[in-house]
Amino acid sequence: MGILWALGAATTYGIADYLGGRATRQSPAPAVTFAGQSVALLLLVGLVATSGVSVMSGADFLWSMGAGFGGALALITFYRAMALGPMTVVAPITAVVNIAMPVIVGIAQGERPSGLSYLGIALAPIAVALIGDVLSSKGSVVQSKAIWLSMLAGTGFGLIFVCLAQTSDDAGLWPLLAQRMTSVPTVAIVSLVGYRTLRVKKHVGYFAILSGVLDTLANSMYLTAARAGMLSLVGVITSLYPASTVVLAMRIDKERIHRGQVLGIVIALASVVAISVGA
């Protein structure tokens, strides 16, 4: 079941990233992040209040705060990178950096995937790189700033995955609430200091809000997956989220997909199958 939840998280993350990326073409990235995260925070307050789950421990709260800071870093830099470069390039670069952290931490904690799962793990970075169209000459015109921001975003996303996976299985949705309680004020400060506004243009406001809600839904799926399976495997599968971002960019924005990207999607599917069978 952990593998299925991870696949659901990957798909939902990709959709949320696409919507957030669309919004940042018209409004500052921190403001877009604040709008989406604030609505998600209100939603989580209601869900946690009616869940009947006891307040989580102090240790869980600290891990959740780490995920909150990671989320703030990830979304601000990721949306800013997508405002500077093509989604089909930014998302996979982010994912390549993201993949490493859960694998390293999981193995360090004693997880030992099978040989077939290791093959799937090895294929994943190749897949996201190809999906990012590294074989195309257009990669040479991507701003270096967008690349560095993508790498920072990958570090932030990896921090989310690692920190949330350390929380207790019986904590319910409390870790996600604590994560948002940390990320929302952090993003607000960044937005006010850097842009002196928290406003998002009305015609992209729905994109911003929906991206925040879907991001939280994806986090909950990932949390369920991490509690049911090995972090080293769940993290890799979840990191394949650029596939849905690329598909949406191709279908809606008419971004053209190349042979290398098709090959990347095929390798991504092979990676998931190898990890699933090996697990």
C-alpha positions in Angstrom: 0.0 0.0 0.0 2.9 2.3 0.7 3.9 2.3 -3.0 0.3 3.2 -4.1 0.1 6.1 -1.7 3.5 7.3 -2.9 2.3 7.2 -6.5 -0.8 9.2 -5.5 1.5 11.7 -3.7 3.7 12.0 -6.8 0.8 12.7 -9.1 -0.8 15.2 -6.7 2.5 17.0 -6.1 3.0 17.4 -9.8 -0.4 18.9 -10.3 0.1 21.3 -7.4 3.4 22.4 -8.8 2.0 23.1 -12.2 -0.8 25.3 -10.8 1.6 27.1 -8.5 4.0 27.7 -11.4 1.2 29.1 -13.5 0.3 31.6 -10.7 3.9 32.8 -10.3 4.0 34.0 -13.8 1.6 36.8 -12.7 2.4 37.2 -9.0 5.5 37.0 -6.7 6.4 33.4 -5.7 6.3 34.1 -1.9 2.8 35.7 -2.2 1.5 32.7 -4.2 3.0 30.3 -1.6 1.4 32.3 1.2 -2.0 32.2 -0.3 -2.0 28.5 -0.9 -0.4 27.6 2.4 -2.8 29.8 4.4 -5.9 28.2 3.0 -4.3 24.8 3.6 -3.6 25.8 7.2 -7.2 26.7 7.8 -8.3 23.4 6.3 -5.9 21.4 8.5 -7.1 23.2 11.6 -10.6 22.0 11.0 -9.5 18.4 10.1 -7.3 18.1 13.2 -9.9 19.6 15.5 -12.4 16.9 14.4 -10.1 14.0 14.2 -10.0 13.2 17.9 -6.2 12.5 17.7 -4.3 13.6 20.8 -1.7 16.3 20.5 1.6 14.9 19.2 4.8 14.8 21.2 7.4 17.6 21.4 9.8 15.5 19.3 7.2 15.1 16.5 6.5 18.9 16.7 10.2 19.6 16.1 10.4 17.3 13.1 7.3 18.9 11.7 8.8 22.4 12.2 11.8 21.1 10.1 9.4 20.0 7.4 7.7 23.5 7.6 11.0 25.3 7.1 11.9 22.9 4.3 8.5 23.5 2.7 8.8 27.3 2.8 12.3 27.1 1.2 11.2 24.5 -1.4 8.0 26.3 -2.6 9.4 29.8 -2.8 12.5 28.8 -4.7 10.6 26.3 -6.8 7.9 28.7 -7.9 10.5 31.4 -8.6 12.6 29.0 -10.7 9.5 28.1 -12.7 8.9 31.8 -13.3 12.4 32.0 -14.8 12.7 28.7 -16.7 10.5 26.0 -18.4 8.5 23.8 -16.1 9.7 20.8 -18.1 13.3 21.6 -17.0 12.9 23.1 -13.5 10.7 20.3 -12.1 13.1 17.4 -13.0 16.2 19.2 -11.7 14.4 19.7 -8.4 13.5 16.1 -8.3 17.0 14.8 -9.0 18.3 16.7 -5.9 15.2 15.6 -3.9 15.7 11.9 -4.6 19.0 11.6 -2.8 18.0 12.7 0.7 15.3 10.1 1.6 17.5 7.3 0.1 20.5 8.3 2.1 18.6 8.7 5.4 16.6 5.5 4.9 19.7 3.4 4.3 21.5 5.1 7.3 18.5 4.1 9.5 19.1 0.5 8.5 16.7 0.0 5.6 17.9 -2.6 3.1 16.0 -2.6 -0.2 16.3 -5.6 -2.5 18.6 -5.6 -5.5 15.7 -5.0 -7.8 14.7 -2.0 -5.7 18.2 -0.6 -5.9 18.0 -0.9 -9.7 14.7 1.2 -9.6 16.4 3.8 -7.4 19.3 4.0 -9.8 16.9 4.5 -12.8 14.9 7.3 -11.1 17.5 10.1 -11.5 18.0 9.1 -15.1 14.3 9.3 -15.7 13.7 12.7 -14.2 16.8 14.1 -16.0 15.4 12.8 -19.4 11.9 14.1 -18.5 13.6 17.4 -18.0 14.8 17.2 -21.6 18.6 17.2 -20.9 19.1 15.9 -24.4 17.6 18.9 -26.0 19.6 22.0 -27.0 17.0 24.2 -25.3 18.6 23.3 -21.9 21.5 25.6 -22.7 19.3 28.7 -22.6 17.9 28.1 -19.1 19.1 30.8 -16.8 21.7 29.7 -14.3 19.7 31.3 -11.5 16.7 29.0 -12.4 19.0 26.0 -12.1 20.4 27.0 -8.7 16.9 27.8 -7.4 15.8 24.4 -8.6 18.5 22.8 -6.6 17.6 24.7 -3.5 14.0 23.7 -4.0 15.1 20.0 -4.3 16.9 20.3 -1.0 13.8 21.8 0.7 11.5 19.1 -0.7 13.9 16.4 0.5 13.9 18.0 4.0 10.1 17.7 4.0 10.2 14.0 3.0 12.8 13.2 5.6 11.3 15.2 8.5 7.7 14.0 8.0 8.9 10.4 7.9 10.4 10.7 11.4 7.1 11.6 13.0 5.1 9.0 15.0 2.6 6.7 13.2 -0.1 7.7 15.7 0.3 11.5 15.3 -2.4 11.7 12.7 -2.5 15.0 10.8 -0.8 16.9 13.5 2.6 16.9 11.7 1.0 18.5 8.7 -0.7 21.2 10.8 2.6 22.0 12.6 4.3 22.1 9.3 1.9 24.7 8.0 2.0 26.6 11.3 5.8 27.0 10.6 5.8 27.6 6.9 3.0 30.2 6.7 4.6 32.8 8.9 8.0 32.1 7.3 6.6 32.7 3.8 4.8 35.8 5.0 8.0 37.3 6.4 9.9 36.5 3.2 7.1 38.0 1.0 6.8 41.2 3.1 10.5 41.8 3.3 11.3 40.9 -0.3 8.2 42.2 -2.1 6.3 44.2 0.5 3.1 42.5 -0.4 1.1 39.4 0.2 -1.4 40.0 -2.6 -1.9 37.7 -5.5 -3.6 38.8 -8.7 -7.2 37.8 -8.7 -7.2 35.9 -12.0 -4.5 33.5 -10.7 -5.7 33.4 -7.1 -7.6 30.2 -7.7 -4.4 28.6 -9.0 -2.5 29.6 -5.9 -5.2 28.4 -3.5 -5.7 25.1 -5.3 -1.9 24.5 -5.4 -1.7 24.9 -1.6 -4.7 22.5 -1.0 -3.3 19.9 -3.4 0.2 20.2 -1.9 -1.3 19.5 1.6 -3.2 16.5 0.2 0.0 15.2 -1.4 1.8 15.6 1.9 -0.8 13.6 3.7 -0.5 10.8 1.0 3.3 10.9 1.4 3.0 10.7 5.2 0.7 7.6 4.9 3.1 6.1 2.4 6.2 6.7 4.6 4.4 5.1 7.6 3.5 2.0 5.5 6.8 1.5 3.6 10.5 2.1 3.5 11.6 5.7 3.3 14.3 4.9 0.7 11.7 3.5 -1.7 8.7 5.8 -0.9 10.9 8.9 -1.3 12.1 7.8 -4.7 8.7 7.1 -6.1 7.3 10.4 -4.7 10.2 12.2 -6.4 8.9 11.2 -9.8 6.3 14.0 -9.5 7.7 15.9 -12.5 6.0 13.4 -14.8 2.5 14.9 -14.1 3.9 18.5 -14.3 5.4 17.8 -17.7 2.2 16.2 -19.0 0.1 19.2 -17.9 2.6 21.6 -19.4 2.4 19.7 -22.6 -1.3 19.3 -22.8 -2.4 22.8 -21.5 0.5 25.1 -22.3 1.4 23.2 -25.5 5.0 22.7 -24.5 6.4 20.2 -26.9 7.6 16.8 -25.7 10.7 15.3 -27.2 11.9 11.7 -27.7 14.2 12.0 -24.8 11.3 13.0 -22.5 9.2 10.0 -23.8 12.2 7.8 -23.0 12.3 9.4 -19.5 8.7 8.7 -18.8 9.2 5.0 -19.9 12.2 4.7 -17.6 10.2 6.3 -14.8 7.6 3.7 -15.1 10.3 1.0 -15.2 11.7 2.5 -12.0 8.4 2.3 -10.2 7.8 -1.3 -11.3 11.3 -2.3 -10.2 10.9 -0.7 -6.8 7.4 -2.1 -6.4 8.4 -5.7 -7.3 11.5 -5.5 -5.2 9.7 -4.2 -2.2 
